Amino acid sequence: MSSSTLTAAHRSLAFGTRLKVTNRHNGRSVVVRVNDRGPFIRGRVLDLSRAAAQNIGMVASGTASVCYQVVG
């Protein structure tokens, strides 16, 4: 997964699915495209590329409570 693109990994959503991901802590959102499988750590639903994580302000913390919805 390239760190400079707005992408995400999800266990079961189809590749190419677009998701609006919102950081619950600060309300910032980003639209990403699913292009990988994962995450493989219990309790995690999405892995975001570094660029997507920067967009919603979660790079420093490494993880964040987010909500997401399919947008296309």
C-alpha positions as CSV (number, residue, x, y, z in Angstrom):
1,M,0.0,0.0,0.0
2,S,1.6,3.3,-1.1
3,S,1.9,5.8,1.8
4,S,1.3,8.8,-0.5
5,T,-2.1,7.8,-1.8
6,L,-5.5,7.9,0.0
7,T,-6.0,4.2,0.4
8,A,-7.1,1.7,3.1
9,A,-7.0,-2.0,3.8
10,H,-10.2,-3.8,4.9
11,R,-10.7,-7.5,5.5
12,S,-13.8,-8.0,3.3
13,L,-14.9,-5.0,1.3
14,A,-14.3,-5.2,-2.4
15,F,-11.2,-3.6,-3.8
16,G,-12.1,-0.2,-5.3
17,T,-14.8,0.5,-2.7
18,R,-14.6,4.1,-1.6
19,L,-15.0,4.9,2.1
20,K,-15.5,8.2,4.0
21,V,-13.5,7.7,7.2
22,T,-14.0,10.2,10.0
23,N,-11.8,10.6,13.1
24,R,-14.2,10.6,16.0
25,H,-11.8,12.6,18.2
26,N,-11.5,15.7,15.9
27,G,-14.3,15.2,13.3
28,R,-11.9,15.3,10.3
29,S,-12.8,13.1,7.3
30,V,-11.1,11.7,4.3
31,V,-12.3,9.6,1.4
32,V,-10.1,6.5,0.7
33,R,-10.2,3.6,-1.7
34,V,-9.9,0.0,-0.5
35,N,-6.9,-1.6,-2.2
36,D,-5.5,-4.1,0.2
37,R,-6.5,-6.8,2.8
38,G,-6.1,-6.3,6.5
39,P,-5.6,-5.3,9.2
40,F,-4.7,-8.5,11.0
41,I,-4.7,-7.1,14.5
42,R,-7.7,-7.9,16.7
43,G,-10.0,-5.0,17.3
44,R,-8.9,-3.0,14.2
45,V,-11.2,-2.6,11.2
46,L,-9.1,-0.4,8.8
47,D,-5.5,0.3,8.0
48,L,-5.1,3.7,6.4
49,S,-2.2,4.8,4.2
50,R,0.1,7.5,5.8
51,A,-1.4,10.2,3.6
52,A,-5.0,9.3,4.7
53,A,-3.9,9.2,8.4
54,Q,-2.3,12.6,8.0
55,N,-5.5,14.0,6.5
56,I,-7.5,13.1,9.6
57,G,-4.8,13.9,12.1
58,M,-4.0,10.5,13.5
59,V,-0.3,10.0,12.5
60,A,1.1,11.0,15.9
61,S,-1.2,8.6,17.8
62,G,-0.9,5.8,15.3
63,T,-4.4,4.6,15.9
64,A,-7.7,6.4,16.3
65,S,-11.4,5.7,16.9
66,V,-13.0,6.2,13.5
67,C,-16.3,5.6,11.8
68,Y,-16.6,4.9,8.1
69,Q,-19.3,4.8,5.5
70,V,-19.3,3.4,1.9
71,V,-19.6,6.3,-0.6
72,G,-19.0,4.5,-3.8
